[in-house]
């Protein structure tokens, strides 16, 4: 029978020979080590999640999740369930991929409603679908603004009528949901109003109402074409004041220095709208320079009138026989040929145009009524005889010259009531410095510290597993000596030495080694020793 070398046992023999309790402990240690290593590796490979999309509709959310699953991209939902999150290093890539697929489509439907018209649809349904599509397209256009998260638009389009008195203008209502911390200024609101009014035929801009998610009216009330409350007027006043301040600082900076002059301007503007109509008449003009409106001439002759008659057939007939004597009296001839035959009266009437001028004047708004100027000058720094810099105020003559420059720069008018207050004083140079942000509060340092702690914990966990769990477990296995497989004599009938371990007693060292093994075996498992002794007794 072949003997087994006890001094150099194999790993399989060691594992088969150890007790069940030690096997179970070793298996648990190995499993815990593998699980801990896997957890540390996954924790080290895990990345931070960021929001991919927020406030998705159910249809868009399902389509995006399906696309993420097909691409094996991990995702999760935020705590509130309103945002879809993906790893931070894949946010931009995933958004580009979703955009290539046309996702998200948005909760509002546009003109794609008109693509799936069913056969036999009534005219009323077609009109309703067209209005829904128009509302959806306008909502998408408004949502493209940076500050608008969501928009809903309601259109009230009246039915066309052939009667002029019954015609009504369409109206629109817009509800905006703005991002947190965002707001719309007056110009942006006006842009939304004009965008919608320009998209609907015959819709005036005053028929568009815009409100936000809190119910605040964003479109100001209007009176005809003029806003009752116009915030742009205040903005115009601020621009005028800032322009005057810049003029003062620009003209004084080369003299006093950039940081040595402070100016404030208060402008009083008149936004009253005024229209004037006047009709002017100038004095009488000379006749040769005036324009003739009409002229009438009358001429009358006193005495014998020249022969004449009515043209026609009666005038062409031969004269009738005379009934009077052929000799005419002398006085009659003299009366016919005398001065009375040349008495002529003439009258002429001339009407001239009246010189009149009609003027219709609309005065501009925003005229400056009054300016109030306040300017502060810092003392100038002058070196004295010893070379020491001394703060010296300006002289009265210099202040007068500076005041003159200021008046010329802003167009100062005393008749208008403008005032100027110029003060020369030393500035307080003590500036309050902001405390430097502690290093442990800086964002970059906090992120770096998180990464360092993360990897340090991974390294500590690996060293603990290697030297605290794996190494002691394998050391206990390597130090353990398995029991002999067969005790007794060999095949030749020779009785084995030292309880028959198969190792011949050729030397004292081997004997001592086998003896120690036998003692250890008797101590660890006395049943085996009892069985061997029992077999010896039975053989005898």
Secondary structure, DSSP 8 states (H G I E B T S, - for coil): -----STT--HHHHHHHS-HHHHHHHHHHHHHHHHHHHHHHHHHH---EEEEEES--HHHHHHHHHHHHHTT--EEE-TTS-EEEEEGGGHHHHHHHHHHTT----SS--GGGGGG--TT--HHHHHHHHHHHHHHHHHHHHHTSTTEEEEEEEEE-----S-STT----EEEEEEEE-TT----HHHHHHHHHHHHHHSTT--GGGEEEEETT--B-S--EETTEESS-HHHHHHHHHHHHHHHHHHHHHHHHHH-GGGEEEEEEEEEE---EEEEEEEE-----TTTS-EEEEEEEEEEES--------STGGGS------S-SS--HHHHHHHHSGGGGEEEEEEEEEE---EEEEEEEE-S-EEEEEEEEEEEE-EEEE-TTS-EEEE---HHHHHHHHHHHHHHHT--TTTT-EEEEEEE-------------GGG-HHHHHHHHHHHHHHHHHHHHHHIIIIIIHHHHHHHHH-----S--S--TTS---STTT-S----SHHHHHHHHHHHHHHHHH-HHHHHHHHHHHHHH-
